[in-house]
Amino acid sequence: MIRKISSEEPLPWPLLLDADPEKEVVDRYIETSEILVYEKEQQVVGVIVFQLQTAGWEIMNVAVAPNLQNQGIGACLLTAALGEIAATKNQAPLPVTIKTGNLPSAALTLYKKMGFVEKRVVKNYFVDHYKEPIYEDGILLTDQVILEKIL
């Protein structure tokens, strides 16, 4: 089941930090964002955070419990968030941005499968903007890929 997180319940920090490992970074956007969670057996096992910005919407954080990845939960969360975003639009095209690492990953594959198109690459983003190095499958994450979908 996908639902909006209530203001009374604690944020799913382990999931949020799995997708964005610096709490200070997440703290900067979490209060001004929309948050949906995916529950399975009354346990939050997925989260998506999205935010209205000047030029459109941005998906800030998508995470699924490691033991439940590759089961369609991320796609369900992304579809639900895009539905919420689409409900806010008027006649004009509405851009939705999502940013991720440039290494081949299930996330990057999912975003492209969901219709997001690569717009640009920011060289050394993760090296320049994070205190600690980030590794994915033992490989240092350096560059950020910015993808966009028009609703």
ABEGO torsion letter per residue (X at the ends): XBBBBBAABBBBAAAAAAABABAAAAAAAAAABBBBBBBBGGBBABBBBBBBBAAEBBBABBBBBAAABGAGAAAAAAAAAAAAAAAABBABBBBBBBBBBABBBAAAAAAAAAGBBBABBBBGAAAAABABBBBBGGBBBABBBBBBBBX
